[in-house]
Amino acid sequence: MPRFLSLIRIDEQNLPTDGFTPEFEQRMGALLEEITKAGVMLDTAGLLPTAEGTRVTWSGGKIGYTDGPFTETKEVIGGYALMQCKDKAEALEWTRRFLELHPVTWTVGSELREIVEG
């Protein structure tokens, strides 16, 4: 079965400062339990803020390092999910359900990519 990587895109500058509500955490926990029991979820996690990250680039034959935060970037990768699904349609369905759990006042997206095997 193919594996898919869902890269969760967020706007770090507009995250809620008061954290997640208990209702949101409960809904998210229920979905993660369901997707795990279905044998789809291989791994998932959120990422620390870009303020704690470093970008490493190769350009002109040289390595460059840029410490965060990356304020010039509107959207950043805030987390990921590695899933094994029967096809892309199934991966899209799980991704849609994950995104729809978020409050309507949030803007959150996902870039879904199939992993090259072999």
Summary of the structure (lengths in Angstrom):
residues: 118
radius of gyration: 16.1
end to end distance: 12.5
largest distance: 50.0
contacts: 269
relative contact order: 0.33
helix: 30%
strand: 36%
